[in-house]
Amino acid sequence: MCGRYALGIRAALVRRQLQEHDMPVDDAPEDDDVRQTYNFAPGYHGLVYRADVPDWGAGGRRHAGHEAGHEHAQDKAKDTREVEDPKETRYKLQAMKWGLVPFWTKRNPDYGSVMRTINARDDSLAQSGGMWSTMKQRKRCIVVAQGFYEWLKKNGGKEKIPHFTKRKDGQLMCFAGLWDVVQYEGSEEKHYTYTIITTDSNKQLSFLHDRMPVILENGSDAIRTWLDPKRSEWSKELQSLLKPYVGELECYPVSKEVGKVGNNSPAFIVPVASTENKNNIANFFSNARKGATGQEEVKEVKEEEREVSKMGFGVENDKQEQRGTVEQNRTEDNAPMPVHSPSSAKTGSKRAHEIDAKGDDVSPTKAIKLEKDADAPAVSTGSPEKKPGKKSRSATSNATKGTPVKAGDGSQRITSFFNK
């Protein structure tokens, strides 16, 4: 994980729920600026919660390093900074696109490149250097969700059963994430993007997969530490926050319809064996009603209930979503991977390296040659030179037993994807 999650409620309701947990929101996007779906896929614009800092992130602006876009330039450059030290930290909800594009990227990256940065591994952040170096120090965020999906492999991987995981108390999930903003050459438009950090799975979810998103407790000191704009250097304390979730979770099988990108229904987050929930939409909002205080908050919850009631449990399909899906055996999750067109899905996982690299709003660029072994893309993380015979570690995924790394298969370093 994380390859698919749910966020089917409006930004206004998310804002209220965060504020109820002592997570102030001084600014938030309009409801129409954020995708509302119970089947949230890479490439969609989701809700990110972060400190309201400049585009260069927390701390002072490092002119030479930030503009050059290379970590060694930051080390060699004089530490000339524009220091911004607000008396009080402000926080905001912001609409960003899932699939991080680093600030140094010159041109709109191809689709396959972006799919490789939907996740960042916790162990890759523990290393010095690498593509995440600036973001982990200065651009940390929280990705808001109702829960996430993972596919359980059965019958030797021939069958995959989707499962939905949520907090047992029904509150929103707060994933640890990183964000960035980029302006392509010749364009004035700013593109804000994000990635979700993954860690080892906890005991409860180990039957599903050995990876899960980093979940921080709502309104906790951990979140305040993670988002603190005064912390502009990576530390052991920040790294220690990236660990398996110890709170109570619920995990259960859900409809296979969730596997198709563009499908959307509240039924996707309801157990397939639960008839009582299917007949009682109000159960979706029971915890929100209990926590609501004041007439305005109660009004928001009731309004959201009415909207879901109108939608019902039928499966809707977004006609503008042209991407198909292809089965992939990745190490971060077992979710069907969105590909840029239905025809690409026919290639299958063995020909994933031949997928035409385009996105739903990404102009065609030079296609990347992906690893034939989709489980083990060879990606540079800035770690020391590997010893002969030792497997390399990816910043976004890592090889597991039974999936050896295939060296010399035309793969490129992940940082080179964004220097085109």
N, C-alpha and C positions, 0 to 999 in steps of 0.2 A: 504494500500500500504506500502511496495512495494514488489510485488511478481513476477513481470515480467516487463522488460523494453526493449528498443531498442538501439542498438549500431552497426549499419551496415556499418560503415566507418572505414578505416584503421587507425592504430595508428599514422602514419605519418601525416595524415590530422587532427586528433585530436590535435596533438602537435602544428601544425601551427595555428589552430583556438584558442587554449589557449594563445599562444604567442601574437596573435593579440589583446588580451584583457589584456595585461600586466601581464600574468601569465607565468613566465619564466619556461622553461623545459630544465634542464641541462642534463638529461639522459632519454631515452625512450626505450621500448622493440622493437624488430623487429615486423613487421606486422604479421608474422606467429605465434607469441607467444601469440596473443590475439584473442579470438573468435570474429568474425565479424558476427553479426546476427541481424535481425530486430525482433527477438523473443528470447530475452536473459532470460534464466531461472536459478534458483539457481543451483550451482554446476559448472557453466561455469566460465572460466577465463576472467575477465573483466579488464578495465583500471581504475587504482586508481592513483590519483594525491596527492602527499604528500611532506613534507619536507624531505630532504635526511638526515635522522638521523640513528643512529645505531639500531640494532634489538631490543634493550631494550627500544627504544623510545626517547622522548625528555628529556632533563635534564640529570643529572648524573645517573650512574648505581647504583642501590640499591642492593648490592650483596645478602644479606640474603633474602630479600623479593622477589626479582625477581627469584632467583633460587628455593626458596621454593614454590613459586606460591600461597601464601596465604596472604591476606591483613593484618591479624593480625600479621603475621611475620614481615611485613614491619614496623608496628607500634612499635613492641618491639625491633627490631634489631637496632644496632648502625647505624647511618647515614653515613656509609662508602661509598664514591662515587668515581667513575671515571668521572671527570667533562670534558665534551667536549664542548668548547665554540668557535665555528667557527666565524671568523670575519664577514663572509657574508653567509646568508642562501642560500642553494642550494635546488632546487626542482626537483622532478623526476616523470615521469609516470612509473607505474609498473604494470605488469600483476599479478593479485591475483585471488583466487578462492572465489566465492560468497557463504558465509556461514561460519561465524567466528568460528575458533577453538582456544580457549585460549592457551597461552604459557605453562601453567602448565599441559596440557593434556599428559598422559603417552602413550596412545595407540590410533591408528586410530579410531575415534569415529564412531558409527553406523550412518546410513543415517538419521534416524528420529531425532537424536540429532542435526545434522547440519542444518536440515530444520527449527529448532526452533531458530536459530541464524542468519537468513538472515536479520532480522530487530531488531532494538533496539528502544524502546519507549523513547521519550524525557522526560516524567515524571519519568521514572525509573532512568534516569541519574541524576535527581535532588536529588535523595536519596543518602545517604552516604553508602559506602560499596557496596556489590553486585558484580556480575561477571564482570560488565563493569568498575569497579573502576580504574584499571590500564590503560585500553585502553582510557578512556575518558580524563585522565590526560596527557597521554604521547604518545598516538598513534591515533591521529585524522587525517582524510583524506577527500578527495573529490572523490566521485564516478562519473565518467563521463558517460553521456547518451544523446541520442537525444530526449528522452521523455519516458513516462511510460504508462503502460496499467492498466486499472481497469475495472471490469465487473459490469454492472448495472443490479441489480436484478429486474425482472418483473414477473407479474402473481404469486405473492406470493413466489418468489424465484424459481419457476419452470423453468424460462427462464433467461439466463444471456447474456447480450449484451456487447461485449468488446468495450471499448472506449480508444482512444489514446490521451494523453495530452502532449503538447509540448509548448515551449516558442513561443509567437506570432511573435517574430522577427526571429525565425528560428535558433537561436544560440544554442549551446550545453547547456544541463542542468548540473548543478553542485550540486549533492546531498551531504549533510553532512554525513560522515561515520566514522567508526572506523576500525582499522586494527590490526592484530597481526601476529606473526610468531611462529611456534612450530617445535620442533624436537622430534619425537617419540623415545621411548626407543629402543636402538639397531640400530638406523638409523642415518646416517650423513646428510640426506636430510632435507632441510628446507621447510616448507609449509607456504606460505603467504596467509592469508584469510581476508575477510572483511565483514562488515555488514552495512546496510543502516538505518539511523535514521529516524523515523517517528514522526509526530506531528498531531495536530488536522487539519482537512481539512479546507481550506478557504471557503468563501461564494460561490465562483464560482463552486467549485467541491463538495459541500456538498450534491448535489443530487445523486452523485455517491456512496460516502462512507464518513464516518466521520474521516478517517485517510488519510494522504498523506505524501510523503517524504519531509524532510526538504530541501528546495532549496535555495542555496546561490547565490547571484548575481555575475556573472562572473567578475573577476578582481576587486572585491570590497574590501573595508577595512574589511568587515566581513570575507571574505575568508582568508585574510592575518592574521587576529586575530585567526581564527579557526586553521590555520596551524602553527602558530608561535611556533617554538621549544623552545623558552625561557619561554613559559607558560607551566610548567610541573605540575601545581596544578589546580584542578577544581575550577572555580570561577563563581560568578553570571553573570559576563560579558559573559563568554562562554555559560552558560546556556541560556542567553537571546537571543543568536543567533538562538536557536532552536524554530522557530515559523512558522506559516503558511506563504506561499509566497504571497507577495502583488503585484507582477508584473503582466503583461498581459500574459494570457495563452490562448491556443486554445484547445478545447476538443471536440471530435466528435466520432461517432460510426465507427468501422472498421470491417474487415472480421473476421468471427468466426473461420477461419482456424488458427488464432494465438493462439487459445486455446490449440492446440496439441504441446507438446514439441518436438522440432526437425524440425517443419515446419519453413520455412524461405522465405520471399518475401518482396521486397520494398513496395508492395501493402498493407502490414499490417499497415503502418503509413499514408495511404491515406484514406480520407473519403470514405465510401462505396457509397455515393450518388454523388461523384465527378467524372464525366466523363472527365473533362478537365485535371485533374491531371493525370489520368490514361493514357492519350494520350500525356502527356508532362513530361517526366522523368526529364527534365532540371529544372523543378520547385523545385526539391529536393535541388538543389545547387544554386538557384538564390541568396540567401543571402550570401552564401560563396563566390560567384563570385564578388558580390558587395564589400565585405570586403577585398578581396585579393589585396595585393599591391606587386608589383615586379613580374618579369617573373617567378621565381621559384614557388611562391604561386599560380599564375594563372595556371601554368602547373600542380600542384598538384590537383587543383579543376577539371580541364578538364579531367585529368586521371581518377579521381574517377567517374566522369560522364560517361565516356566510359565504365567503369567496370559495373556500374548499368545498362547502356543501353544494354550491352551484356546479363546480367541476365534477364532483362525484368521483367514483373509482374507475371510470373508464380510462383507457390508455389513449392519450392524444399523441399525435406525431407532428413534429415541427417540419413543415414542408420545405422550409428554407435550409434545413440541415441536410446537406448533400453528402456528408461523409458516411462511409460504411464502416464496418469493423472487421478486424482480422484477429484470429486467435494467436496469442503470443505467449511464450513461456519466459516471462521476465522474473527477475529475482525480487523486485520490489512489490509486485502484485500480480494477480492472475486475471485482471480485468481485460475484457476484449479491447484491443487497441484501436482507437479511431484512425482511419486512413482518409486521405483527402477526397476520395470518390468511391462510389460503390464498386466500380470495376477493379479498384486496387485490392479489394478484399478477396478477390479470386486468387490472388497470387499465393496466399497462404504464408505461414510463418517461415517456411524454408526459403522463400524468395523475398523476405522482408527488405533485403538490401536493395531491391530493384524498385521499390515503391517510389513513384514520382514525387518529388519533394515540393509540394505546394500546400497551402493552407486555405481555410475558408475565406480569409481576407488578406492572404499573403501573396504577393506577386511572384511569378515563377523565377527561381534563381537556379544556380547550378545545383543539381541533385547530389546528395551525399551518398557515399557508398557505405551502408551500414554493415555491421558484423553479420555474417551468416548465422553465427550462434547468437541469437537475440538475448540469451541469458547473460552474456558476458562481453559487453562492449568495452574495448580497451580505451580508457579515458584518462587523460593526465589530471592529476590532482595536486601536482607540485610536490609530491613526496620524493624522498631520496631515490637515487637510481636503484632499480630493482636488481637483485642478485640473479645470476643465471638459473633458469628453471623455476623461478618464483613467479606466481601469478600476480598480474597487476590488478589494482583495485580501482573501480570506477567511483566518481563523485556522486553518481546517481544510482548505481546498482553495483552488485558484486557477484562474482561467480560463486556457486555453491557446489557441494559434492555431486559428482556425476555430470557436471557441465564444464569441462575443461576449457580454458581460454584458447582460442585459435589464433595464434600469432601470425602477423603478416597477411591479414585478410583484407587489406585495403581500408582499415578503419582509420579515423582521424582523431586527433585530440579534441576534446570537447571545446576547449578555448578557441581552436582554429575554426570551428563552425561559425563563430560570430565575428571573425576578423575579415570576412570576405567583403 
